[in-house]
Amino acid sequence: MQSTLYEAEHTAFRHMTRAFLVKHVVPFHDQWESDGMVDRGIWTAAGKQGLLGTDVDEAYGGGGVRDFRYNAVAGEELVRIGASGLGFGLHNDVVAPYLLDLTTEEQKRRWLPGFCSGDLITAIAMSEPSAGSDLQGIKTTARRNGSDYIVNGSKTFITNGILSDLVIVVARTDVNKPAAQGLSLVAVERGMPGFDRGRNLDKVGLKAQDTAELFFDNVRIPAENLIGEENGGFVHLMEQLPQERLSIAVQAVAGCERMLEITVEYVKGRTAFGRPIGSFQHSRFTLAELATKTQIARVFLDRSIDALNAGELTAIDAAMAKYWTTDLQNTVADACLQLHGGYGYMSEYPISKLWRDSRVQSIYGGTNEIMKEIIGRSMGL
Ligand SMILES: Cc1cc2nc3c(=O)[nH]c(=O)nc-3n(C[C@H](O)[C@H](O)[C@H](O)COP(=O)(O)OP(=O)(O)OC[C@H]3O[C@@H](n4cnc5c(N)ncnc54)[C@H](O)[C@@H]3O)c2cc1C
């Protein structure tokens, strides 16, 4: 079944993105995996190519088109090429809406040109050692002091944590109120005294992506770095999280499609008992079932992207998309690796990397258990 989501301009953008990745990313990605992060230069190269901030106004150096299909194309191509180290999805899909929807004109002028050129790499820091699924556990504070805020606390698991120049930090501005009424979003910038990076965390997959701890020790930030409303942070997060979850679903479906493509090729070529292993009924049925589920996931995803563009994607739709597609991704990853036999467990076979990179998808962006809580609560349960 042909997807009807994309139009000619998205296909052109896909070709351009793919050509860029083949030339500037594929030859270097293995090295970046060993380094635990990508080279900063790839960010500015991507900026020059127009891959960052497609939905930012042209006046600030962006592409000027608010259409999530471009984000989806970029996300799909990164998965397809195996470029799991590039935190462009976090920058373009997750952080951009905060900088577009919640910032003042002065903030836009300060941050968006660098955001689009790749000179200002961004991150968002919610999670803390004692606050992951439960934002009530957030201990980081941003205490008002004259015309500044003083930020204290720490964050962990932060994507782009080492490379980022601007981090949207979720902090308590009112410690006497529950998270829903006492959190704010503040921008902490590279070089501010008291802002330190911790370890670049050693992970199961996404080896070239820097995921780090961040520490804030009396970091003084100007009040002009407050993003959105003071004490409105929780509401801002709830408004923006559906797009983050859809971005994860995009990667999940692209991952399923890629893993099936690789595996179908493999089982046609590998023989056992005098025949291609793909011709055993078990292999055929497994792949037929997973191809069907992936096709269904694609249809739901395409519809969800349309809904997001129309401003109609609900938190429940996004939770369903995130939970179902990433669970499927893990099922596909496991089955496809199994069909590769021992070769699937070898790092030189692409399926092993796709399997490693898939595992986190049901965890970050809100775990799939939390997604089911959101869906279940919407049913009055
Ligand atoms: C590679 C990576 C990148 C990340 N990037 C970022 C980032 O950029 N920014 C950021 O802020 N965070 C980031 N995270 C953090 C991520 O969002 C959290 O790991 C996730 O929200 C889960 O929180 P936790 O790890 O503290 O697990 P916990 O909240 O401790 O959960 C542990 C288990 O308990 C279950 N559980 C918890 N509460 C419930 C409940 N009410 N009902 C049922 N089950 C429940 C969970 O589903 C999970 O299975 C990243 C994590 C990883 C691994």
The ligand as an ORCA input file, in Angstrom:
! r2SCAN-3c Opt
* xyz 0 1
  C      18.908      7.246     25.791
  C      18.020      8.092     26.637
  C      17.805      9.406     26.290
  C      17.003     10.225     27.085
  N      16.859     11.551     26.772
  C      16.227     12.376     27.649
  C      16.228     13.789     27.441
  O      16.747     14.299     26.438
  N      15.630     14.571     28.370
  C      15.035     14.061     29.489
  O      14.516     14.831     30.288
  N      15.028     12.728     29.710
  C      15.618     11.878     28.828
  N      15.626     10.536     29.058
  C      14.989     10.011     30.259
  C      13.713      9.221     29.990
  O      12.687     10.081     29.579
  C      13.388      8.436     31.269
  O      14.355      7.417     31.375
  C      11.984      7.864     31.259
  O      11.016      8.876     31.341
  C      11.753      6.878     32.423
  O      12.156      7.422     33.639
  P      13.139      6.586     34.611
  O      14.275      6.133     33.778
  O      13.422      7.393     35.798
  O      12.308      5.289     34.988
  P      11.253      5.157     36.184
  O      10.324      6.295     36.167
  O      11.995      4.869     37.443
  O      10.477      3.836     35.730
  C      11.003      2.525     35.923
  C       9.907      1.533     35.520
  O       8.740      1.745     36.333
  C       7.628      1.934     35.487
  N       6.671      2.888     36.072
  C       6.923      4.094     36.626
  N       5.778      4.676     36.999
  C       4.779      3.830     36.658
  C       3.352      3.857     36.773
  N       2.714      4.905     37.283
  N       2.650      2.786     36.312
  C       3.275      1.728     35.762
  N       4.617      1.637     35.622
  C       5.346      2.681     36.065
  C       8.194      2.508     34.192
  O       7.293      2.322     33.110
  C       9.474      1.709     34.061
  O       9.208      0.463     33.474
  C      16.378      9.694     28.241
  C      16.581      8.339     28.568
  C      17.397      7.553     27.799
  C      17.614      6.137     28.213
*
